[in-house]
Amino acid sequence: MPKYVIERVIPGIGTWSAEQLKAVSRTSCDVLNELGLSIEWLQTYVTADKLYSIYNSPNEALIREHAKRTGFPANSIAEVRTIIGPFIVNQTDTS
């Protein structure tokens, strides 16, 4: 299944409390449950003013629907082509 990186611009998100971030997570999970098993949230990185989320999804449209239903922006969505690390190179299967 294709993997995507979603950039969400949310000014000041890096200063939000743990409770505020948990509420965001709960909202996201509730919508994911509504959308079904074909979309999966893997993780999110929080920076000062942005979230970078990693999702498995059959297509970009489903990610946009998730963003619409949660009310969280999806300012940029990019399909991952290759994953690399210190010791691994792994081509993703986009078929």
DAVENQUI-V551625 format. One record per pair of residues at least 12 apart in sequence whose ideal C-beta (glycine too) atoms are under 6 Angstrom apart, sorted by the first residue. I is the first residue (numbers start at 1). J is the second residue. Records with the same first field share a line. If there is no record, write none. Layout:
I->J, J
//
This chain:
1->56
2->79, 94
3->56, 80, 92
4->55, 57, 63, 77, 79
5->78
6->53, 74, 77
7->52, 75, 76
8->51, 72, 73
9->50, 73, 75
11->49
13->46
14->46, 47, 48
27->70
28->70
31->66, 69, 70
38->58
39->57, 62
40->56
41->55
42->54
60->77
63->77
80->92
//
